[in-house]
Amino acid sequence: MTNIILNELGKELEKRSHKFARYANDCLIFVESEKAANRVMKRITKFIEEELSLSVSATKSRISRPEEIKFLGFGFYYDYKQYKYKACEWGNSRKTKLE
């Protein structure tokens, strides 16, 4: 049931033009700076709790750098040649990155 309600979160994130990845109850929201991350965390938490009537776990919710994140068995690394983050299997070297 929560997963169905969280479809509304996806619509809200799209409306706000945020880049995000969501699978079941897990969600990553990508922003450009720590300041933006704090602002988005506050506003999206408020949206989830007030508009969707769901609770957000403060112990599971956090702001992190991409290279510190593991999501569905994948992590991220920065490709200095292309100046962007890319996904790779968690714990593996850049040689096993996803294209």
N, C-alpha and C positions, 0 to 999 in steps of 0.2 A: 504494500500500500504506500509506504514512504517513497518508493521508487517512482510511482505514478505521480505523487505530489511534487517530487523533485523535478519533473519535466517542466514545471512552472519556473523553477530556478533557471533551467537552461534558457527558457524564453526570456527571462529577465536579464540574464547575462548577455544574450544576443542583442537585446534592446539597448543595453548599455555599451555595446560594441567591445566587450571583453573577449580576449582569447582564453579558452578554457577546454578542459578535458574532463568528462564525467563518466563514471562507470558505476552503476548501482548507487550506493550511498556515498561514494567517494568522488571528490571533485578537486581539480587543480585549476586555479585562476592565475593567468600570467599577466604581469604588469611590468612597467619599465623601471620602477625605483622602489626603495623601501618605504618612502613616504606615500607613494601611491598604494603600495601593498597594505599599509596600515589603514588608509582611508577606505579602501575596498573591503577589507576584512570587517571593519566596523559597520559599513553600510549593508553588506551582504548578510552579515550575521543578524542585523536588525530586520532585514527583509525576511529571512528564513523564520525567525522567531515570531515576528508580528504578523506578516502576511500569510505565511504557510502554517503557522502554529506548531512548528517543530522546534526541538531544542538542539542547540549546537554544543558539542562537547569541547570545552575549553582546553582539556588535556590532549585532545586529538587534533585540534585546529592550531595551525602555526604558520608563520611566515618564514620561508627558507629560500636560499639560493638554489638555482636549478641543479647544480652538481651535488647537493645534499639530499635530493628527493629520490625516492624509490616509489614507483607507481606501476602496479600490475606486472612486476618483475623487471621493469626497465628503469634506467637512470638517464641522466643527461650529462653531456660534456660540451665544452665550448670549442668549436672548430675555428681556430685562428686564421685559417686560410680563407674561409668563407664568412667570417665575422658573424656567426650565429650558433645557437645551441642546437645540438642534435641528440637524438635518442640512441641508446645502446643497451644491450642486455646488462642488467645490474651485476657488478662485480667482474665484468669482462673488460678487456682492453679495447681501445679505439678500433682495433682491427675487426671487431665483430659488430661494429656500429650498424644501425639501420639506415638504409638510403631511402 
